[in-house]
């Protein structure tokens, strides 16, 4: 299975602890361990790289960049992908960056792990063109990944 992340999901590894953050952090650790073990493929997306590179917290940016080199495939932000993301953004009310995450996951028939409630809310409302993407909170990883 191809696995994508948005920056919110990766940031959970470094966020201040709360009950929700702790559950999502634990899920992220399991997912990353499965990726490092070769059970699934990390699909690094152009939009994730954009978000990480534009992080204003330099320490967190460095920590996030250290997580990214081990990817198995890369999803470039092509003109077609951006057009698809704009269509999705208009259809379900996401901002363009969030729509790019979903469109990128759909492009590789993958799972997008996010902690963003706006994205999680539209998971069941995806237009048919994006149905190959699965959207999931990292705390619920067992619903979509086989260990």
N, C-alpha and C positions, 0 to 999 in steps of 0.2 A: 504494500500500500504506500502511496506517495503522501507525505506529510508536509503541510505548509503551516507557517505561523504568522500571526501579525505581531507587531512590536509589543502590544499589550501583554500577550501571552509570554513572550520572552522576558519582559520586564518583571513578571511575577517572581522570577528567581531572585530578584534584588529588592522587591518592594518591602515596605515595613509590614510586620506581621499583624494580621487580623484573622479571625476564623476563616473567612472566605479566602483570603490570600494564602493561608496555610494549606487549605485543601487544593487550591489551584497550583501552588508551588510543588506540592507532593506529586500531583499529576504530571506536571512538566518534567520533574526528575525521572519519573517512570518512562515517559515518552522519549526523552533524550537518551536514556539508557537503552531502550529498545532500538533507537536509531543507531547508536554507537555499536550495538551488538549485531547490526546488519539485518534485523528482522523486518525493517521497513526502510523506505528511502526518504531522505530529507530533500525536499524540493525548495531550494532557495529561490525566492522571488525578487525581481527587480524592485517591487514596491517595498518589500521589507528592507532591502539594502538602503533605499531612499530614506525610509523612516529612521533607521539606525544611524545613518550618516548625518542626519539632521537633528539628532538628539543634542539638546543644549547642555546636558549633564555629561561632562567629558569623561568622568570615571565610569559612569554607567555605559557610555558609548563604547569605551574600550572593553568593558566586560562583555557587552553584547557582540562586538566584533569578534571577540575570541570564541564565541559559540558558532560562528558561521562558516569557517573554512571547511568543515567536514561534510559539505553537501554532496548529494549524489547526482542531482540534476539542477539546472538553472532555468527559471522561467523569465525570459526577457519581457520588458514592457513594450511590446510591439504596438504599432499603430492599430492593428486589428484588435488586440487585447484592450487597448485603451477605449476604442469605440464600443466594444462589448460592455466594458465597465460603465461607460456613460449611459448606455441603454439600461443596464441594471440599476444604476443610481436613480434614474428617473422612475423606473418601474416600482421600486420598493422603498425609495426615500433614504437611501444611504448617501454618505458623502463619497466623493470620487475615490479617495484613498481606500476606504473600506470596500467599495465596490471592486477596486483593483485586486484586493486580496481574494475576494470571492471568485472573480473571473480567473485569476491565476490558478487557484485550486481547481476550478472547473477545467482549465486547459490541460491539467495533468491528471484529471479524474482522481483528485486527492481529497484529503481531509484538511480543513482549515481549523486549526486550534486558535481560539480567541477567548479573551475574558471580557470583551466589549459587549455589553448587554444589547446595544443597538443592533449589532450583527447577529447575535444569538437569537434575537426576536424574529428576524426574517428567515431563519433557517428553514422553516416549513412553508415559506411563501416564495421560494425561488422560482423564477420562470423556467420553463422547460429547457431553455438553452443552457441553463446553469445547473441542471439537475445532477450532473456528474460530480458536483462538489458536495461534500458533507461538511457541515459546520458544527463544531463541538467545543464545549468548554473543557479545558484540560483535566478538570476534576472528574469528568465523566469519560475519561479515555477508554475505559473497559467496554463501553458500549460500541465502540467503532474499531478498536484495534485488538488483534489477537496477540497475546504475549509470546 
